[in-house]
Amino acid sequence: MKRPWVLAAFVVTILSATATARQFHLDQPFQVRIGDKYGFMDANCQMVVPAQYSEAFEFSEGLAAVKVGQKWGYIDRTGGMVVTPQFAGAFQFSGGLASVRLEETSPVWGFIDKAGMVVVKPQFGMPLWFSEGLVEGYGEKNKILNIPLGYVDSKGEYVIRLDEPGKQIEFLLGFSEGLAAVSMRAEYADGSIGSGVWGFLNHSGEWSIKPSYEAAGSFHEGLAAVKKDGLWGYIDKTNKFVITPRFESAEEFSEGLAAVKIAGRVGYIDKTETVVITPKYENASLFRGGMAAFQSNRKLGYIDKKGEVIVPPSLDWGTEFVDGVAAVSDSSGYRVVDTAGRTVCRLDRK
């Protein structure tokens, strides 16, 4: 569960060939590391939770996972322990539930509610996140973990099973805007397996868009990025291309814009396919609160929706903007910046 201290908590989105990263809206207070301990500061750079935890995750849905000794529990925004440390592993809340591992000797994960009660028994080979009441069923088959089987509800029951003759599931993505992207592979009589082909399932487990794409992301703002003939474009829910496939990679739409890669560089398009921010970045994030992070020479900066640099790329780490501010850090320590790039306050890392 230990994570490298890298560019960002919401992280600078790496535009890969799959466009499958799930994005989180993380909450204040902001996570910081003082020495070798984690704590949390508010938008005024005041430590509201002292740096006392060997490991911790950012706040999500009002709670944060923290490690006390060898066990994980959850605190609220005041630092009060809401769920007593008792788990071998823990992750962020999503849809009111959080993925936890109960025993050090067991590799499987289940889900708890915000009272700390186990509501989905451990059965998954990795931590997962609920979305629209369902979670991807990466469970156990033939004593092998992380096998994609279907989708599980908040009672721990499989409500969608994909048992199609001559086919096997390759990947499952979470539900978004009523649909989930799924990759299926053909199984041939000689025992060989074909390449994955992506389509979209609805909540009834029916193919709303039959598998026909080389790769796919999730639907956001009515569109989903899909890969066809080696290039990425965007379809609507009727399976019509709204934006022609012509990009090397493509991310989801957020606040009306989507990050795409052209000639090895990342820029942004709008829903009319117009390039509104010239591709010139190594990597870039989704827009949140009118701001997006970008990467240049392995440093982090922020731009606005006009593509103007608001915070120059000199940072080691930064969050998404929450209520008009973001927490960032560089060699001098932590600070909070606003959407004009002004420093609101500072916190010494020592």
DONUDO-813905 format. One record per residue (C-alpha): x negated, y, z; residue in three letters. Coordinates in nm, 4 decimals. Last residue first. Layout:
# residues N
(kolti (X, Y, Z), "ALA")
...
This chain:
# residues 350
(kolti (-1.0472, 2.0665, 0.8328), "LYS")
(kolti (-0.7972, 2.1038, 0.5465), "ARG")
(kolti (-0.7402, 2.4720, 0.6158), "ASP")
(kolti (-0.3841, 2.5716, 0.5337), "LEU")
(kolti (-0.2938, 2.8660, 0.3134), "ARG")
(kolti (0.0147, 3.0779, 0.2485), "CYS")
(kolti (0.2407, 3.2150, -0.0267), "VAL")
(kolti (-0.0226, 3.2141, -0.3015), "THR")
(kolti (0.1244, 3.3734, -0.6123), "ARG")
(kolti (0.1622, 3.1703, -0.9301), "GLY")
(kolti (0.4868, 3.3463, -1.0232), "ALA")
(kolti (0.6798, 3.0246, -0.9546), "THR")
(kolti (0.5509, 3.0213, -0.5963), "ASP")
(kolti (0.2332, 2.8734, -0.4498), "VAL")
(kolti (0.1708, 2.6935, -0.1194), "VAL")
(kolti (-0.1869, 2.6355, -0.0123), "ARG")
(kolti (-0.4148, 2.3507, 0.0875), "TYR")
(kolti (-0.7925, 2.3409, 0.1210), "GLY")
(kolti (-1.0906, 2.5231, -0.0294), "SER")
(kolti (-1.1920, 2.2381, -0.2625), "SER")
(kolti (-0.8458, 2.2370, -0.4213), "ASP")
(kolti (-0.4934, 2.1745, -0.2996), "SER")
(kolti (-0.1352, 2.2382, -0.4044), "VAL")
(kolti (0.2077, 2.2567, -0.2383), "ALA")
(kolti (0.4860, 2.3820, -0.4620), "ALA")
(kolti (0.7436, 2.6575, -0.4271), "VAL")
(kolti (1.0758, 2.7671, -0.5778), "GLY")
(kolti (1.3052, 2.5410, -0.3777), "ASP")
(kolti (1.0895, 2.2373, -0.4597), "VAL")
(kolti (0.8308, 2.2684, -0.7370), "PHE")
(kolti (0.6579, 1.9406, -0.8167), "GLU")
(kolti (0.3603, 1.8613, -0.6011), "THR")
(kolti (-0.0069, 1.9403, -0.6545), "GLY")
(kolti (-0.3534, 1.7907, -0.6394), "TRP")
(kolti (-0.7119, 1.8634, -0.7412), "ASP")
(kolti (-0.6440, 2.2141, -0.8644), "LEU")
(kolti (-0.8364, 2.4403, -1.1017), "SER")
(kolti (-0.6092, 2.4326, -1.4047), "PRO")
(kolti (-0.4785, 2.7923, -1.3913), "PRO")
(kolti (-0.1423, 2.8526, -1.2158), "VAL")
(kolti (0.1175, 3.0377, -1.4237), "ILE")
(kolti (-0.0096, 2.9335, -1.7665), "VAL")
(kolti (0.2520, 3.0447, -2.0181), "GLU")
(kolti (0.4203, 2.7635, -2.2096), "GLY")
(kolti (0.7518, 2.9473, -2.2298), "LYS")
(kolti (0.9035, 2.6937, -1.9917), "LYS")
(kolti (0.6473, 2.7796, -1.7235), "ASP")
(kolti (0.3011, 2.6287, -1.6912), "ILE")
(kolti (0.1158, 2.4748, -1.3980), "TYR")
(kolti (-0.2427, 2.3594, -1.3388), "GLY")
(kolti (-0.4273, 2.0396, -1.2483), "LEU")
(kolti (-0.7896, 1.9494, -1.3109), "LYS")
(kolti (-0.9241, 1.6451, -1.4941), "ARG")
(kolti (-1.0677, 1.8615, -1.7719), "ASN")
(kolti (-0.7175, 1.9968, -1.8325), "SER")
(kolti (-0.4020, 1.8440, -1.6829), "GLN")
(kolti (-0.0553, 1.9942, -1.6853), "PHE")
(kolti (0.2111, 2.0509, -1.4222), "ALA")
(kolti (0.5551, 2.1716, -1.5205), "ALA")
(kolti (0.7637, 2.4628, -1.3923), "MET")
(kolti (1.1244, 2.5754, -1.4330), "GLY")
(kolti (1.2347, 2.4138, -1.1077), "GLY")
(kolti (1.1100, 2.0774, -1.2284), "ARG")
(kolti (0.9780, 2.0295, -1.5803), "PHE")
(kolti (0.8411, 1.6825, -1.6447), "LEU")
(kolti (0.4666, 1.6357, -1.6277), "SER")
(kolti (0.1740, 1.6949, -1.8619), "ALA")
(kolti (-0.1344, 1.5154, -1.9871), "ASN")
(kolti (-0.4449, 1.6119, -2.1860), "GLU")
(kolti (-0.2796, 1.9345, -2.2939), "TYR")
(kolti (-0.2794, 2.1134, -2.6284), "LYS")
(kolti (0.0526, 2.0353, -2.7949), "PRO")
(kolti (0.2145, 2.3767, -2.8574), "THR")
(kolti (0.5108, 2.4555, -2.6333), "ILE")
(kolti (0.8446, 2.5065, -2.8113), "VAL")
(kolti (0.8065, 2.2345, -3.0730), "VAL")
(kolti (1.1556, 2.2275, -3.2252), "THR")
(kolti (1.3238, 1.8875, -3.2323), "GLU")
(kolti (1.6658, 2.0520, -3.1782), "THR")
(kolti (1.6695, 1.8983, -2.8302), "LYS")
(kolti (1.3625, 2.0964, -2.7238), "ASP")
(kolti (1.0006, 1.9936, -2.7736), "ILE")
(kolti (0.6995, 2.0068, -2.5425), "TYR")
(kolti (0.3239, 1.9606, -2.5778), "GLY")
(kolti (0.0739, 1.6799, -2.5222), "VAL")
(kolti (-0.2398, 1.6210, -2.7291), "ARG")
(kolti (-0.3699, 1.3155, -2.9147), "GLY")
(kolti (-0.2531, 1.4236, -3.2574), "ALA")
(kolti (0.0994, 1.4842, -3.1259), "ILE")
(kolti (0.2116, 1.3658, -2.7815), "LYS")
(kolti (0.5528, 1.4538, -2.6464), "VAL")
(kolti (0.6789, 1.6189, -2.3259), "ALA")
(kolti (1.0527, 1.6791, -2.3228), "ALA")
(kolti (1.2501, 2.0002, -2.2704), "LEU")
(kolti (1.6102, 2.0845, -2.1772), "GLY")
(kolti (1.5595, 2.0977, -1.8018), "GLU")
(kolti (1.4153, 1.7459, -1.8132), "SER")
(kolti (1.4090, 1.5258, -2.1211), "PHE")
(kolti (1.2299, 1.1942, -2.0884), "GLU")
(kolti (0.8780, 1.1364, -2.2162), "GLU")
(kolti (0.7380, 1.0702, -2.5627), "ALA")
(kolti (0.4373, 0.9031, -2.7189), "SER")
(kolti (0.2571, 0.9169, -3.0536), "GLU")
(kolti (0.5419, 1.1244, -3.1922), "PHE")
(kolti (0.7191, 1.1076, -3.5284), "ARG")
(kolti (1.0438, 0.9211, -3.4673), "PRO")
(kolti (1.3188, 1.1632, -3.5756), "THR")
(kolti (1.5094, 1.3423, -3.3007), "ILE")
(kolti (1.8847, 1.2815, -3.2800), "VAL")
(kolti (1.8502, 0.9211, -3.3916), "PHE")
(kolti (2.1911, 0.7573, -3.3506), "LYS")
(kolti (2.2319, 0.4695, -3.1087), "ASN")
(kolti (2.5759, 0.5944, -2.9997), "THR")
(kolti (2.4213, 0.6795, -2.6623), "LYS")
(kolti (2.1842, 0.9300, -2.8203), "ASP")
(kolti (1.8469, 0.8443, -2.9710), "ILE")
(kolti (1.5064, 1.0090, -2.9395), "TYR")
(kolti (1.1805, 0.9605, -3.1296), "GLY")
(kolti (0.8558, 0.7710, -3.0838), "TRP")
(kolti (0.6315, 0.6209, -3.3518), "LEU")
(kolti (0.4927, 0.2733, -3.4237), "GLY")
(kolti (0.7663, 0.1613, -3.6578), "ASP")
(kolti (1.0291, 0.2497, -3.3965), "LYS")
(kolti (0.9677, 0.3593, -3.0388), "LYS")
(kolti (1.2509, 0.4929, -2.8242), "VAL")
(kolti (1.2935, 0.8030, -2.6061), "ALA")
(kolti (1.6406, 0.8319, -2.4576), "ALA")
(kolti (1.8926, 1.1151, -2.4879), "LEU")
(kolti (2.2024, 1.2297, -2.2982), "GLY")
(kolti (2.0266, 1.4556, -2.0483), "GLU")
(kolti (1.8172, 1.1589, -1.9414), "HIS")
(kolti (1.8435, 0.8059, -2.0806), "PHE")
(kolti (1.5578, 0.5766, -1.9876), "SER")
(kolti (1.2488, 0.4884, -2.1899), "GLY")
(kolti (1.2075, 0.2509, -2.4826), "ALA")
(kolti (0.9621, 0.0283, -2.6661), "ALA")
(kolti (0.9451, -0.1632, -2.9953), "GLU")
(kolti (1.3140, -0.1018, -3.0621), "TYR")
(kolti (1.5996, -0.3242, -3.1859), "SER")
(kolti (1.7645, -0.4752, -2.8791), "PRO")
(kolti (2.1381, -0.4060, -2.8989), "LYS")
(kolti (2.2680, -0.0722, -2.7758), "ILE")
(kolti (2.5630, -0.1017, -2.5361), "SER")
(kolti (2.4561, -0.4581, -2.4753), "TRP")
(kolti (2.6823, -0.5944, -2.2046), "GLU")
(kolti (2.5802, -0.6453, -1.8416), "GLY")
(kolti (2.8937, -0.4766, -1.7118), "SER")
(kolti (2.6887, -0.1819, -1.5898), "HIS")
(kolti (2.5718, -0.1109, -1.9442), "ASN")
(kolti (2.2635, -0.2603, -2.1106), "LEU")
(kolti (2.0239, -0.0842, -2.3473), "PHE")
(kolti (1.7868, -0.2330, -2.6070), "GLY")
(kolti (1.4178, -0.3145, -2.6387), "TRP")
(kolti (1.2383, -0.5842, -2.8387), "VAL")
(kolti (0.9409, -0.7650, -2.6845), "GLY")
(kolti (0.7149, -0.9603, -2.9158), "SER")
(kolti (0.7808, -1.3266, -2.9810), "GLY")
(kolti (0.7029, -1.6290, -2.7653), "ILE")
(kolti (0.5481, -1.9566, -2.8742), "SER")
(kolti (0.6730, -2.2901, -2.7459), "GLY")
(kolti (0.7033, -2.4573, -3.0860), "ASP")
(kolti (1.0815, -2.4175, -3.0751), "ALA")
(kolti (1.0557, -2.0404, -3.0417), "TYR")
(kolti (1.1347, -1.8193, -2.7438), "GLU")
(kolti (1.2380, -1.4673, -2.8472), "ALA")
(kolti (1.1474, -1.1752, -2.6217), "ARG")
(kolti (1.3837, -0.9253, -2.4568), "MET")
(kolti (1.3072, -0.5743, -2.3297), "SER")
(kolti (1.5667, -0.3907, -2.1225), "VAL")
(kolti (1.6561, -0.0214, -2.0964), "ALA")
(kolti (1.9341, 0.0492, -1.8491), "ALA")
(kolti (2.2536, 0.2458, -1.9135), "LEU")
(kolti (2.5057, 0.4410, -1.7068), "GLY")
(kolti (2.3245, 0.7746, -1.7015), "GLU")
(kolti (2.0125, 0.6012, -1.5684), "SER")
(kolti (1.9852, 0.2379, -1.4645), "PHE")
(kolti (1.6425, 0.1063, -1.3739), "GLY")
(kolti (1.4094, -0.0552, -1.6262), "LEU")
(kolti (1.3745, -0.4287, -1.6897), "LEU")
(kolti (1.0881, -0.5944, -1.8770), "PHE")
(kolti (1.0204, -0.9211, -2.0666), "GLU")
(kolti (1.3522, -1.1037, -2.0385), "ILE")
(kolti (1.3674, -1.4389, -2.2154), "GLN")
(kolti (1.5373, -1.5533, -2.5329), "LYS")
(kolti (1.6337, -1.8776, -2.7052), "GLY")
(kolti (1.9689, -1.8941, -2.5339), "PRO")
(kolti (2.0567, -1.5709, -2.3486), "GLU")
(kolti (2.0541, -1.5912, -1.9707), "ASP")
(kolti (2.0536, -1.2249, -1.8754), "LEU")
(kolti (2.2144, -1.2131, -1.5338), "ARG")
(kolti (2.3948, -0.9010, -1.4136), "ILE")
(kolti (2.5718, -0.8960, -1.0771), "VAL")
(kolti (2.2909, -1.0697, -0.8921), "TYR")
(kolti (2.3730, -1.0352, -0.5248), "GLU")
(kolti (2.1642, -0.8547, -0.2645), "GLY")
(kolti (2.4581, -0.6668, -0.1182), "LYS")
(kolti (2.3275, -0.3415, -0.2682), "SER")
(kolti (2.3591, -0.4881, -0.6177), "ASP")
(kolti (2.1015, -0.6931, -0.8099), "VAL")
(kolti (2.0150, -0.6719, -1.1792), "TYR")
(kolti (1.8728, -0.9374, -1.4114), "GLY")
(kolti (1.6029, -1.2062, -1.3967), "LEU")
(kolti (1.2652, -1.0396, -1.4461), "PRO")
(kolti (0.9996, -1.2728, -1.2961), "ILE")
(kolti (0.7908, -1.0896, -1.0381), "ASN")
(kolti (0.7174, -1.4019, -0.8342), "LEU")
(kolti (0.6479, -1.7581, -0.9515), "ILE")
(kolti (0.7850, -2.0505, -0.7494), "LYS")
(kolti (0.9806, -2.1785, -1.0526), "ASN")
(kolti (1.1574, -1.8424, -1.0609), "LYS")
(kolti (1.1201, -1.5669, -0.8048), "GLU")
(kolti (1.2478, -1.2104, -0.8328), "GLY")
(kolti (1.2066, -0.8967, -1.0377), "TYR")
(kolti (1.5772, -0.8184, -1.0213), "GLY")
(kolti (1.5934, -0.4534, -1.1221), "GLU")
(kolti (1.8021, -0.2570, -0.8757), "VAL")
(kolti (2.1663, -0.1522, -0.8833), "LEU")
(kolti (2.3886, 0.1067, -0.7158), "GLY")
(kolti (2.3270, 0.3824, -0.9705), "GLU")
(kolti (1.9529, 0.3539, -0.9070), "SER")
(kolti (1.7887, 0.1437, -0.6379), "PHE")
(kolti (1.4100, 0.1481, -0.6192), "TRP")
(kolti (1.1551, -0.1342, -0.6192), "LEU")
(kolti (0.8643, -0.2640, -0.4114), "PRO")
(kolti (0.7099, -0.5827, -0.5548), "MET")
(kolti (0.7718, -0.9581, -0.5796), "GLY")
(kolti (1.1393, -0.9350, -0.4923), "PHE")
(kolti (1.3291, -1.1703, -0.2596), "GLN")
(kolti (1.3377, -1.0123, 0.0844), "PRO")
(kolti (1.7010, -0.9946, 0.2037), "LYS")
(kolti (1.9068, -0.6972, 0.0913), "VAL")
(kolti (2.0773, -0.5087, 0.3752), "VAL")
(kolti (1.7960, -0.5183, 0.6310), "VAL")
(kolti (1.8927, -0.2627, 0.8937), "MET")
(kolti (1.6574, 0.0301, 0.9517), "GLY")
(kolti (1.9368, 0.2793, 1.0138), "ALA")
(kolti (1.8548, 0.4459, 0.6824), "LYS")
(kolti (1.9304, 0.1230, 0.4964), "ASP")
(kolti (1.6789, -0.1556, 0.4419), "ILE")
(kolti (1.5742, -0.3395, 0.1278), "PHE")
(kolti (1.3787, -0.6560, 0.0477), "GLY")
(kolti (1.0210, -0.7318, -0.0559), "TRP")
(kolti (0.8347, -1.0595, -0.0990), "VAL")
(kolti (0.4643, -1.1241, -0.0403), "PRO")
(kolti (0.5035, -1.2973, 0.2992), "SER")
(kolti (0.2233, -1.3433, 0.5521), "THR")
(kolti (0.2179, -0.9763, 0.6455), "GLU")
(kolti (0.5897, -0.9989, 0.7205), "GLU")
(kolti (0.8903, -0.7779, 0.6557), "LEU")
(kolti (0.8089, -0.6085, 0.3263), "ARG")
(kolti (1.0219, -0.3023, 0.2675), "VAL")
(kolti (1.2028, -0.1319, -0.0225), "SER")
(kolti (1.4194, 0.1614, 0.0795), "ALA")
(kolti (1.7936, 0.2214, 0.0490), "LEU")
(kolti (2.0124, 0.5313, 0.0385), "GLY")
(kolti (2.0063, 0.5546, -0.3407), "GLY")
(kolti (1.6300, 0.5882, -0.3319), "SER")
(kolti (1.4210, 0.5810, -0.0175), "PHE")
(kolti (1.0442, 0.5655, -0.0508), "GLN")
(kolti (0.8300, 0.2593, 0.0256), "PHE")
(kolti (0.7417, 0.0261, 0.3109), "ALA")
(kolti (0.5022, -0.2570, 0.3904), "GLY")
(kolti (0.4347, -0.4928, 0.6810), "ALA")
(kolti (0.7418, -0.3569, 0.8573), "PHE")
(kolti (0.8113, -0.2874, 1.2239), "GLN")
(kolti (0.7494, 0.0821, 1.2862), "PRO")
(kolti (1.0779, 0.2048, 1.4415), "THR")
(kolti (1.3185, 0.3680, 1.1965), "VAL")
(kolti (1.4125, 0.7252, 1.2857), "VAL")
(kolti (1.0823, 0.8338, 1.4404), "MET")
(kolti (1.1093, 1.2102, 1.4843), "GLY")
(kolti (0.8569, 1.4047, 1.2805), "GLY")
(kolti (1.0888, 1.7015, 1.2337), "THR")
(kolti (1.1585, 1.6092, 0.8707), "ARG")
(kolti (1.2613, 1.2538, 0.9667), "ASP")
(kolti (1.0272, 0.9627, 1.0276), "ILE")
(kolti (1.0220, 0.6083, 0.8887), "TYR")
(kolti (0.8390, 0.2921, 0.9938), "GLY")
(kolti (0.5384, 0.0904, 0.8817), "TRP")
(kolti (0.3272, -0.1448, 1.0932), "LYS")
(kolti (-0.0470, -0.2035, 1.1372), "GLN")
(kolti (-0.1129, 0.0840, 1.3744), "GLY")
(kolti (0.1539, 0.3364, 1.2862), "VAL")
(kolti (0.2084, 0.3664, 0.9113), "LYS")
(kolti (0.4489, 0.6267, 0.7808), "VAL")
(kolti (0.7450, 0.6121, 0.5385), "ALA")
(kolti (0.9171, 0.9464, 0.4909), "ALA")
(kolti (1.2837, 1.0366, 0.5359), "LEU")
(kolti (1.5141, 1.3131, 0.4130), "GLY")
(kolti (1.6167, 1.1585, 0.0816), "GLU")
(kolti (1.2505, 1.1259, -0.0167), "SER")
(kolti (0.9631, 1.2597, 0.1889), "PHE")
(kolti (0.6141, 1.1709, 0.0653), "GLU")
(kolti (0.4444, 0.8472, 0.1664), "PHE")
(kolti (0.2163, 0.7813, 0.4606), "ALA")
(kolti (-0.1082, 0.6136, 0.5627), "GLU")
(kolti (-0.3455, 0.6483, 0.8576), "SER")
(kolti (-0.0903, 0.8694, 1.0311), "TYR")
(kolti (-0.1720, 1.1475, 1.2772), "GLN")
(kolti (-0.1762, 1.4741, 1.0835), "ALA")
(kolti (0.0817, 1.6588, 1.2897), "PRO")
(kolti (0.4407, 1.6826, 1.1583), "VAL")
(kolti (0.5697, 2.0396, 1.1259), "VAL")
(kolti (0.2259, 2.1683, 1.0317), "MET")
(kolti (0.2879, 2.5269, 0.9230), "GLN")
(kolti (0.1861, 2.6127, 0.5677), "CYS")
(kolti (0.4890, 2.8439, 0.5303), "ASN")
(kolti (0.6619, 2.6022, 0.2896), "ALA")
(kolti (0.6407, 2.3279, 0.5546), "ASP")
(kolti (0.3484, 2.0991, 0.6364), "MET")
(kolti (0.3367, 1.7204, 0.6748), "PHE")
(kolti (0.0819, 1.4786, 0.8185), "GLY")
(kolti (-0.1704, 1.2263, 0.6933), "TYR")
(kolti (-0.4997, 1.1319, 0.8584), "LYS")
(kolti (-0.8550, 1.0879, 0.7234), "ASP")
(kolti (-0.9614, 1.4487, 0.7629), "GLY")
(kolti (-0.6393, 1.6438, 0.7242), "ILE")
(kolti (-0.4213, 1.4937, 0.4524), "ARG")
(kolti (-0.1075, 1.6752, 0.3431), "VAL")
(kolti (0.2525, 1.5703, 0.2654), "GLN")
(kolti (0.4914, 1.8527, 0.1933), "PHE")
(kolti (0.7985, 1.9171, 0.4072), "PRO")
(kolti (0.9868, 1.9181, 0.1789), "GLN")
(kolti (1.1430, 1.6680, -0.0580), "ASP")
(kolti (1.0408, 1.4533, -0.3525), "LEU")
(kolti (1.2488, 1.4197, -0.6655), "HIS")
(kolti (1.1162, 1.0957, -0.8057), "PHE")
(kolti (1.0343, 1.0036, -1.1641), "GLN")
(kolti (1.0384, 0.6513, -1.3039), "ARG")
(kolti (0.7626, 0.5719, -1.5480), "ALA")
(kolti (0.8726, 0.3651, -1.8473), "THR")
(kolti (0.7438, 0.5699, -2.1401), "ALA")
(kolti (0.5881, 0.2564, -2.2873), "THR")
(kolti (0.2924, 0.3668, -2.4966), "ALA")
(kolti (0.1679, 0.5987, -2.2266), "SER")
(kolti (0.2227, 0.9642, -2.1475), "LEU")
(kolti (0.0617, 0.9958, -1.8059), "ILE")
(kolti (0.2948, 1.2035, -1.5945), "THR")
(kolti (0.1078, 1.4336, -1.3624), "VAL")
(kolti (0.2054, 1.2874, -1.0310), "VAL")
(kolti (0.5011, 1.3491, -0.8160), "PHE")
(kolti (0.2368, 1.3391, -0.5456), "ALA")
(kolti (-0.0274, 1.4895, -0.7679), "ALA")
(kolti (-0.3839, 1.4631, -0.8892), "LEU")
(kolti (-0.5317, 1.1908, -0.6786), "VAL")
(kolti (-0.5686, 1.0673, -0.3235), "TRP")
(kolti (-0.5788, 0.6964, -0.4043), "PRO")
(kolti (-0.2943, 0.4932, -0.2574), "ARG")
(kolti (-0.2984, 0.2335, 0.0190), "LYS")
(kolti (0.0000, 0.0000, 0.0000), "MET")
